[in-house]
Amino acid sequence: MDEHTESYDDIAKEAIRRSVTNGNGLVAAAEIIREQMHRILRHIHRVIYAQGSAAQRSLYTSAMLERTVSFHLSDIGEGIREVTVKEWYVKVGDVVEQFDNLCEVQSDKASVTITSRYDGKIVKLHHDVDEIALVGKPLLDFDVADEAEDESGSSSSSDSSDDESKPAAAAAAGEKGATAVEPASGKVLATPAVRRIAMENKVDLAKVTATGRNGRVLKGDVLEYLEVIPKGTVKPHPTLAKGQPAQKPSTTAPAPIDLKQAETVLPLKGVAKAMVKTMTEALKIPHFAYCDEVDVSKLVAVREQLKEEATSRGIKLTYMPFFLKAASNALFQYPILNSSFDEANESVILKAYHNISVAMQTPQGLVVPNVKHIEQKSILQIATELNALQERGAKGALTPNDFANGTFALSNIGIIGGTYTHPVVMTPQVAIGGLGQTRVLPRFNENGQVVPAHIMVVSWTADHRVIDGVTMASFSNLWKRYLENPNLLMLGAK
């Protein structure tokens, strides 16, 4: 017997206690022996499961102690029905515990890390990297121990399984500690962070010379490859110095190109695939457009005055927080623009909160998260939240909540040099504004003199089933008034 099982003396004592209680010592002893043998078999199963070969496991496991279960991809919200598998953190044969990371998936809106709901061994991965996984369908299969006992009402089997399996797994790791882990054929060893840097800079990791342990590609290796840091800055790990060769850039000559077949098929995935669906639905809406120009000369001066104070607080202050706050103030006067259209019930749902969506470019493509409850926030608070969204977007770390419940939208094409646009309304919202670049142009002042002015063009589009031209123009004029007289923003909405 070991520390995980009871001694025969304990069994005998328990049998005597039960015989005194119910007067049937033989029945009590038989019951206890049966329970104890079940515990022993469970312990043997765990040890062999963690350390033994597949052949050994087949001799000792049984239907009572082991069952293969499928791990289905759960609903991750926002009506998402499919995702792209971006990276597996596990492989077939790995033993995992509850809440261990299994893989990273990318929806059309955000990247999500999937964690395990089971303790057990992985026996099958249903998808390769970059394949589409459907919500509700199997993602991978586990061999899970003690399912029968769990179903019979044991509430502590999960805890005991954790406590008993960890020493066994540690022992197995100790026996194999002297052997280097070899990557699968053609598989580059690198952490998710390094892979993200490579993806953002369009670097093929197979062409990067690795200096990490057992041939792992490090962040410094990628930076050397990009010539961000000098060559030789990163020193090879001792495992490479002892004779294990680093991964060498491929020297295979490229195959000649057949000009008759010089076409590349790019399957739509992630954000690009979602855009097809979103835009197809959006263009069923009867759009109309309204454009105007705004003299933001006073706003330019106000921002310059506040910029230094914002920087001292660690906040990057752009023009967008002013545009968002002006829109929120104007929406109080024209709430129909802060609504959604319920086509099935032929009704309009007015929203009391102002969650304004902002289009931003990320390594994954164009995404439109929203800054929530702008009606309750100051200019600097809006700037802080907007900066946080942009940082998460750059890292591919936006969550479904960042996209949920948007009520109105602004898209700033001016940051890439555009002046005019015709933005598309995002269902179920009913209006969106496109902001052009600010240009210094000659304009007449109130005295009839020609003066330089900072002019920005705004292009509005709206759902003509809900919004008419007069309402859109009136909203635009009020929004324009706030920006041309930015001190009014400090007074709040009427």
C-alpha positions as CSV (number, residue, x, y, z in Angstrom):
1,M,0.0,0.0,0.0
2,D,1.1,3.6,-0.5
3,E,0.0,7.0,0.7
4,H,-2.9,7.0,-1.7
5,T,-4.6,3.9,-0.2
6,E,-5.7,2.8,3.2
7,S,-4.0,0.0,5.2
8,Y,-5.7,-3.4,5.7
9,D,-5.9,-2.5,9.4
10,D,-8.0,0.5,8.5
11,I,-10.2,-1.7,6.4
12,A,-10.7,-4.1,9.3
13,K,-11.5,-1.3,11.7
14,E,-14.1,0.1,9.4
15,A,-15.6,-3.3,8.9
16,I,-16.0,-3.8,12.7
17,R,-17.5,-0.3,13.0
18,R,-20.1,-1.1,10.3
19,S,-20.9,-4.5,11.8
20,V,-21.6,-2.9,15.1
21,T,-23.8,-0.4,13.4
22,N,-25.9,-2.7,11.2
23,G,-25.2,-6.1,12.6
24,N,-23.8,-7.6,9.4
25,G,-20.0,-7.6,9.5
26,L,-19.5,-9.8,6.4
27,V,-21.6,-7.5,4.2
28,A,-19.8,-4.5,5.6
29,A,-16.3,-5.9,5.1
30,A,-17.2,-7.0,1.5
31,E,-18.5,-3.5,0.7
32,I,-15.3,-1.8,2.1
33,I,-13.0,-4.2,0.2
34,R,-14.8,-3.5,-3.0
35,E,-14.5,0.3,-2.5
36,Q,-10.8,-0.1,-1.6
37,M,-10.0,-2.2,-4.7
38,H,-11.7,0.5,-6.8
39,R,-9.4,3.1,-5.3
40,I,-6.4,1.0,-5.9
41,L,-7.3,0.4,-9.5
42,R,-7.9,4.1,-10.0
43,H,-4.4,4.9,-8.7
44,I,-2.8,2.2,-10.8
45,H,-4.6,3.7,-13.8
46,R,-3.4,7.2,-13.2
47,V,0.3,6.1,-12.8
48,I,0.3,4.0,-15.9
49,Y,-1.7,6.7,-17.8
50,A,1.0,9.3,-17.0
51,Q,4.1,7.0,-17.5
52,G,3.2,4.0,-19.5
53,S,3.1,3.2,-23.2
54,A,-0.1,2.8,-25.2
55,A,0.3,-1.0,-25.0
56,Q,0.7,-0.9,-21.2
57,R,-2.4,1.3,-20.8
58,S,-4.5,-1.1,-22.8
59,L,-3.7,-3.9,-20.3
60,Y,-4.8,-1.9,-17.3
61,T,-7.5,0.5,-18.3
62,S,-11.2,-0.3,-18.6
63,A,-14.5,1.2,-19.5
64,M,-15.2,1.9,-15.9
65,L,-12.0,4.0,-15.5
66,E,-11.5,5.6,-18.9
67,R,-13.7,7.2,-21.5
68,T,-13.0,9.2,-24.7
69,V,-14.9,12.5,-24.7
70,S,-15.1,15.2,-27.4
71,F,-14.4,18.8,-26.5
72,H,-16.8,20.9,-28.4
73,L,-16.2,24.5,-29.4
74,S,-18.5,26.6,-27.2
75,D,-20.4,29.7,-28.3
76,I,-18.1,32.7,-27.8
77,G,-20.8,35.3,-28.3
78,E,-21.8,38.0,-30.8
79,G,-23.5,35.4,-33.0
80,I,-20.1,33.9,-34.1
81,R,-20.7,30.5,-35.8
82,E,-17.1,29.7,-37.0
83,V,-13.5,30.5,-36.1
84,T,-10.1,30.0,-37.6
85,V,-7.6,27.9,-35.5
86,K,-4.5,30.1,-35.3
87,E,-2.3,28.0,-33.0
88,W,-2.3,24.8,-31.0
89,Y,-0.6,24.9,-27.6
90,V,-1.0,21.1,-27.2
91,K,-0.5,18.0,-29.3
92,V,-1.8,14.4,-29.3
93,G,-0.4,12.6,-26.3
94,D,-0.2,15.6,-24.0
95,V,-1.7,15.3,-20.5
96,V,-3.6,18.4,-19.6
97,E,-5.6,19.7,-16.6
98,Q,-8.6,21.9,-16.3
99,F,-8.1,25.5,-17.4
100,D,-4.8,24.7,-19.3
101,N,-4.6,26.6,-22.6
102,L,-5.4,24.4,-25.6
103,C,-5.4,26.7,-28.6
104,E,-6.0,30.2,-29.9
105,V,-8.8,30.8,-32.3
106,Q,-9.5,33.9,-34.4
107,S,-13.1,35.0,-35.2
108,D,-14.0,37.8,-37.5
109,K,-13.8,40.2,-34.6
110,A,-11.4,39.0,-31.9
111,S,-8.8,36.4,-30.9
112,V,-9.8,34.0,-28.1
113,T,-7.8,31.5,-26.1
114,I,-9.6,28.2,-25.5
115,T,-9.0,26.4,-22.2
116,S,-9.6,22.8,-21.2
117,R,-12.7,21.7,-19.3
118,Y,-11.2,18.3,-18.5
119,D,-8.2,16.5,-16.9
120,G,-6.9,13.9,-19.3
121,K,-4.8,13.0,-22.3
122,I,-5.4,14.4,-25.7
123,V,-6.0,11.7,-28.3
124,K,-7.1,13.7,-31.4
125,L,-7.0,17.2,-32.8
126,H,-9.9,17.7,-35.2
127,H,-8.4,20.7,-37.0
128,D,-5.0,21.8,-38.3
129,V,-3.7,25.4,-38.0
130,D,-5.6,27.9,-40.3
131,E,-8.6,25.5,-40.7
132,I,-12.1,26.6,-39.9
133,A,-13.7,25.2,-36.7
134,L,-17.5,25.4,-36.2
135,V,-19.2,26.4,-32.9
136,G,-20.8,23.3,-31.4
137,K,-18.6,20.8,-33.3
138,P,-15.7,18.8,-31.8
139,L,-12.4,20.6,-31.5
140,L,-10.3,17.8,-30.0
141,D,-10.8,14.5,-28.1
142,F,-9.7,13.5,-24.6
143,D,-9.2,10.3,-22.8
144,V,-10.7,11.2,-19.4
145,A,-10.3,9.1,-16.2
146,D,-13.0,8.5,-13.6
147,E,-16.0,9.5,-15.7
148,A,-18.0,6.6,-14.2
149,E,-17.3,7.7,-10.6
150,D,-18.1,11.4,-11.5
151,E,-21.4,10.3,-12.8
152,S,-22.2,8.3,-9.7
153,G,-22.0,11.5,-7.6
154,S,-18.4,11.8,-6.4
155,S,-17.7,15.4,-5.7
156,S,-14.0,15.1,-4.9
157,S,-12.6,13.0,-7.7
158,S,-11.5,16.0,-9.6
159,D,-9.4,17.2,-6.6
160,S,-7.9,13.8,-5.9
161,S,-7.1,13.4,-9.6
162,D,-5.2,16.6,-9.6
163,D,-3.3,15.7,-6.4
164,E,-2.4,12.2,-7.6
165,S,-1.6,12.8,-11.2
166,K,0.9,15.7,-10.7
167,P,3.6,13.6,-8.9
168,A,3.3,10.9,-11.5
169,A,3.7,13.4,-14.3
170,A,6.6,15.0,-12.5
171,A,8.3,11.6,-12.2
172,A,7.8,10.9,-15.9
173,A,9.3,14.3,-16.8
174,G,12.3,13.5,-14.5
175,E,13.0,10.3,-16.3
176,K,13.1,12.0,-19.7
177,G,14.8,15.2,-18.5
178,A,18.1,14.3,-20.3
179,T,16.5,14.1,-23.7
180,A,16.0,17.2,-25.8
181,V,12.5,17.7,-27.1
182,E,12.5,17.6,-30.9
183,P,10.0,19.6,-32.9
184,A,7.7,17.9,-35.4
185,S,9.0,17.7,-38.9
186,G,9.0,21.2,-40.4
187,K,7.7,22.8,-37.2
188,V,9.5,25.9,-36.0
189,L,9.8,26.2,-32.2
190,A,8.6,29.7,-31.1
191,T,6.4,31.3,-28.5
192,P,3.0,32.9,-29.4
193,A,4.5,36.3,-28.8
194,V,7.4,35.7,-31.2
195,R,5.0,34.3,-33.8
196,R,2.9,37.4,-33.5
197,I,5.9,39.7,-34.1
198,A,6.8,37.6,-37.1
199,M,3.2,37.7,-38.5
200,E,3.0,41.5,-38.0
201,N,6.3,41.9,-39.9
202,K,5.6,39.2,-42.5
203,V,8.6,37.1,-41.5
204,D,8.9,33.4,-42.4
205,L,10.2,31.9,-39.1
206,A,11.7,29.0,-41.1
207,K,14.2,31.5,-42.6
208,V,15.3,32.9,-39.2
209,T,18.4,31.5,-37.6
210,A,17.4,30.2,-34.1
211,T,19.6,30.7,-31.0
212,G,17.2,29.5,-28.3
213,R,17.2,26.3,-26.3
214,N,16.9,23.2,-28.6
215,G,16.6,25.4,-31.7
216,R,13.8,27.7,-30.5
217,V,13.4,31.0,-32.4
218,L,13.6,33.9,-29.9
219,K,12.4,37.5,-30.2
220,G,16.0,38.7,-30.6
221,D,16.4,36.3,-33.5
222,V,13.5,37.9,-35.3
223,L,14.8,41.4,-34.5
224,E,18.2,40.5,-35.9
225,Y,16.6,39.1,-39.1
226,L,14.7,42.4,-39.4
227,E,18.0,44.3,-38.8
228,V,16.4,46.2,-35.9
229,I,19.4,45.1,-33.7
230,P,23.0,44.3,-34.9
231,K,23.8,40.8,-36.0
232,G,25.4,38.7,-33.2
233,T,23.6,40.5,-30.4
234,V,21.8,37.3,-29.4
235,K,24.2,34.5,-28.3
236,P,23.3,30.9,-29.1
237,H,22.0,28.8,-26.2
238,P,24.5,26.1,-24.8
239,T,22.3,23.3,-26.3
240,L,23.2,24.6,-29.7
241,A,26.9,25.2,-28.8
242,K,27.2,21.5,-27.8
243,G,26.5,20.4,-31.3
244,Q,22.8,20.8,-32.0
245,P,22.6,22.8,-35.2
246,A,20.5,25.9,-35.3
247,Q,17.7,26.2,-37.9
248,K,19.2,27.3,-41.1
249,P,17.5,29.6,-43.6
250,S,16.3,27.6,-46.6
251,T,18.7,27.5,-49.5
252,T,16.5,25.6,-51.9
253,A,16.2,27.5,-55.2
254,P,12.6,28.6,-56.0
255,A,10.8,26.6,-58.7
256,P,10.4,28.4,-62.0
257,I,7.1,30.2,-62.4
258,D,4.7,29.0,-65.0
259,L,3.3,32.3,-66.4
260,K,0.2,30.5,-67.7
261,Q,-0.7,29.6,-64.1
262,A,0.7,32.6,-62.3
263,E,-2.4,33.1,-60.2
264,T,-2.7,32.7,-56.4
265,V,-6.0,31.7,-54.7
266,L,-6.4,33.4,-51.4
267,P,-9.1,31.8,-49.3
268,L,-11.0,34.4,-47.2
269,K,-10.5,33.8,-43.5
270,G,-11.1,35.7,-40.3
271,V,-11.7,39.4,-40.7
272,A,-11.7,39.3,-44.5
273,K,-14.4,36.5,-44.6
274,A,-16.5,38.4,-42.0
275,M,-16.3,41.6,-44.1
276,V,-17.9,39.7,-47.0
277,K,-20.9,38.8,-44.9
278,T,-21.2,42.1,-43.1
279,M,-21.0,44.2,-46.3
280,T,-23.4,41.9,-48.2
281,E,-26.0,42.5,-45.4
282,A,-25.2,46.2,-45.1
283,L,-25.7,46.9,-48.8
284,K,-29.3,45.7,-48.5
285,I,-29.9,48.9,-46.6
286,P,-31.2,51.9,-48.6
287,H,-28.3,54.4,-48.0
288,F,-28.2,58.1,-48.5
289,A,-25.3,60.5,-48.0
290,Y,-24.8,64.0,-46.7
291,C,-21.5,65.9,-46.8
292,D,-20.2,69.1,-45.2
293,E,-17.0,70.8,-44.3
294,V,-16.0,71.8,-40.8
295,D,-13.6,74.6,-39.8
296,V,-11.6,73.0,-36.9
297,S,-9.1,75.9,-36.5
298,K,-10.2,76.6,-33.0
299,L,-10.2,72.9,-32.1
300,V,-6.6,72.6,-33.4
301,A,-5.6,75.4,-31.0
302,V,-7.5,73.9,-28.0
303,R,-5.9,70.5,-28.6
304,E,-2.4,72.0,-28.7
305,Q,-3.2,73.6,-25.3
306,L,-4.4,70.4,-23.7
307,K,-1.9,68.1,-25.4
308,E,1.0,68.8,-23.0
309,E,-1.2,68.3,-19.9
310,A,-2.5,65.0,-21.4
311,T,1.0,63.8,-22.1
312,S,2.0,64.6,-18.5
313,R,-0.7,62.2,-17.4
314,G,0.5,59.5,-19.8
315,I,-2.4,60.0,-22.3
316,K,-2.1,60.4,-26.0
317,L,-4.6,63.1,-27.0
318,T,-5.7,63.0,-30.7
319,Y,-8.7,64.7,-32.4
320,M,-10.9,61.6,-32.3
321,P,-11.9,62.0,-28.6
322,F,-13.3,65.5,-29.5
323,F,-15.1,64.1,-32.5
324,L,-16.6,61.3,-30.3
325,K,-17.7,63.7,-27.5
326,A,-19.3,66.1,-30.0
327,A,-21.2,63.2,-31.6
328,S,-22.4,62.1,-28.2
329,N,-23.6,65.6,-27.2
330,A,-25.5,65.9,-30.6
331,L,-27.1,62.4,-30.2
332,F,-28.9,63.7,-27.1
333,Q,-30.7,66.2,-29.4
334,Y,-31.3,63.6,-32.2
335,P,-31.6,60.2,-30.4
336,I,-33.1,58.5,-33.6
337,L,-29.5,58.4,-34.9
338,N,-28.5,56.4,-31.8
339,S,-30.9,53.5,-32.6
340,S,-31.2,50.1,-34.3
341,F,-33.8,49.0,-36.8
342,D,-35.7,45.8,-36.0
343,E,-36.8,44.7,-39.5
344,A,-38.8,41.7,-38.4
345,N,-41.0,43.7,-36.1
346,E,-40.9,46.9,-38.1
347,S,-39.7,49.0,-35.1
348,V,-36.9,51.2,-34.1
349,I,-35.1,50.7,-30.8
350,L,-33.7,53.9,-29.2
351,K,-30.5,53.4,-27.1
352,A,-29.9,55.5,-24.0
353,Y,-26.2,54.7,-24.0
354,H,-23.7,56.0,-26.5
355,N,-21.3,53.2,-27.5
356,I,-19.7,54.7,-30.5
357,S,-17.8,52.4,-32.9
358,V,-14.4,53.5,-34.2
359,A,-12.9,51.9,-37.3
360,M,-9.2,51.0,-36.8
361,Q,-6.6,49.2,-38.8
362,T,-4.9,46.2,-37.2
363,P,-2.5,43.4,-38.3
364,Q,-5.6,41.2,-38.6
365,G,-7.4,43.7,-40.8
366,L,-9.9,46.5,-40.3
367,V,-12.0,46.2,-37.1
368,V,-14.6,48.3,-35.5
369,P,-14.6,48.1,-31.7
370,N,-16.5,50.7,-29.7
371,V,-15.8,53.1,-26.8
372,K,-18.6,52.5,-24.3
373,H,-20.7,55.1,-22.5
374,I,-19.2,58.2,-24.0
375,E,-22.1,60.2,-22.7
376,Q,-20.6,59.6,-19.2
377,K,-16.9,60.3,-20.0
378,S,-14.7,63.4,-20.3
379,I,-12.4,64.0,-23.2
380,L,-9.4,62.5,-21.4
381,Q,-11.3,59.5,-20.3
382,I,-12.4,58.9,-23.9
383,A,-8.8,59.3,-25.0
384,T,-7.6,56.7,-22.4
385,E,-10.2,54.1,-23.5
386,L,-9.5,54.7,-27.2
387,N,-5.8,54.3,-26.6
388,A,-6.4,51.0,-24.8
389,L,-8.5,49.7,-27.7
390,Q,-5.8,50.6,-30.2
391,E,-3.2,48.8,-28.2
392,R,-5.3,45.7,-27.9
393,G,-6.0,45.8,-31.6
394,A,-2.3,46.1,-32.5
395,K,-1.6,43.0,-30.4
396,G,-4.6,41.0,-31.8
397,A,-6.1,40.9,-28.2
398,L,-9.5,42.6,-28.8
399,T,-12.3,40.6,-27.1
400,P,-15.9,40.1,-28.2
401,N,-17.0,42.6,-25.5
402,D,-15.0,45.3,-27.3
403,F,-17.4,44.9,-30.3
404,A,-20.6,44.4,-28.5
405,N,-23.6,46.8,-28.4
406,G,-22.3,49.5,-30.7
407,T,-24.9,52.3,-31.4
408,F,-23.3,54.8,-33.8
409,A,-20.0,54.8,-35.8
410,L,-17.2,57.1,-36.9
411,S,-14.4,56.2,-39.4
412,N,-11.4,58.5,-39.7
413,I,-9.9,58.0,-43.3
414,G,-8.0,61.2,-42.8
415,I,-5.2,59.4,-41.0
416,I,-4.3,57.7,-44.3
417,G,-4.7,60.9,-46.4
418,G,-8.2,60.6,-47.6
419,T,-10.6,63.5,-47.9
420,Y,-13.9,62.2,-49.2
421,T,-15.6,58.8,-48.6
422,H,-18.9,57.0,-48.6
423,P,-19.0,54.9,-45.5
424,V,-21.3,51.9,-45.2
425,V,-23.8,51.6,-42.3
426,M,-23.1,48.7,-40.0
427,T,-26.2,46.8,-39.2
428,P,-28.1,47.1,-36.9
429,Q,-26.9,50.7,-36.5
430,V,-28.5,53.4,-38.7
431,A,-25.8,56.0,-39.3
432,I,-22.0,56.4,-39.7
433,G,-19.7,59.3,-40.3
434,G,-16.5,59.3,-42.4
435,L,-13.9,62.0,-41.4
436,G,-11.4,63.3,-44.0
437,Q,-8.0,64.7,-43.5
438,T,-7.7,68.3,-42.1
439,R,-6.2,70.6,-44.7
440,V,-5.1,74.3,-44.5
441,L,-7.2,76.1,-47.1
442,P,-8.0,79.8,-47.8
443,R,-11.4,80.9,-46.4
444,F,-13.1,84.3,-45.9
445,N,-13.4,85.5,-42.2
446,E,-16.3,87.6,-40.8
447,N,-14.6,90.7,-42.1
448,G,-14.4,89.5,-45.7
449,Q,-10.6,88.8,-45.5
450,V,-9.0,85.7,-46.9
451,V,-7.4,83.8,-44.0
452,P,-5.8,80.3,-43.7
453,A,-8.3,77.8,-42.1
454,H,-8.1,74.2,-41.0
455,I,-10.8,72.5,-43.0
456,M,-12.1,68.9,-42.5
457,V,-14.7,67.2,-44.7
458,V,-17.2,64.9,-43.1
459,S,-19.3,62.4,-45.1
460,W,-22.4,61.0,-43.4
461,T,-24.4,58.0,-44.6
462,A,-27.6,56.8,-43.0
463,D,-30.4,54.1,-43.3
464,H,-33.1,55.9,-45.2
465,R,-35.8,53.6,-43.8
466,V,-35.2,55.3,-40.4
467,I,-33.4,58.6,-41.0
468,D,-34.5,61.4,-43.3
469,G,-32.2,64.0,-44.9
470,V,-33.4,66.9,-42.6
471,T,-32.6,64.9,-39.5
472,M,-29.1,64.0,-40.7
473,A,-28.3,67.5,-41.8
474,S,-29.6,69.0,-38.5
475,F,-27.4,66.5,-36.5
476,S,-24.4,67.3,-38.7
477,N,-24.9,71.1,-38.1
478,L,-25.0,70.6,-34.3
479,W,-21.9,68.3,-34.4
480,K,-20.2,70.9,-36.5
481,R,-21.1,73.7,-34.1
482,Y,-19.4,71.8,-31.2
483,L,-16.2,71.3,-33.1
484,E,-16.0,74.9,-34.4
485,N,-16.6,76.1,-30.9
486,P,-14.8,73.5,-28.8
487,N,-15.4,75.3,-25.5
488,L,-19.1,74.3,-25.8
489,L,-17.9,70.7,-25.2
490,M,-16.9,71.7,-21.7
491,L,-20.5,72.7,-21.0
492,G,-22.0,69.4,-21.9
493,A,-25.1,68.6,-24.0
494,K,-28.2,70.7,-23.9
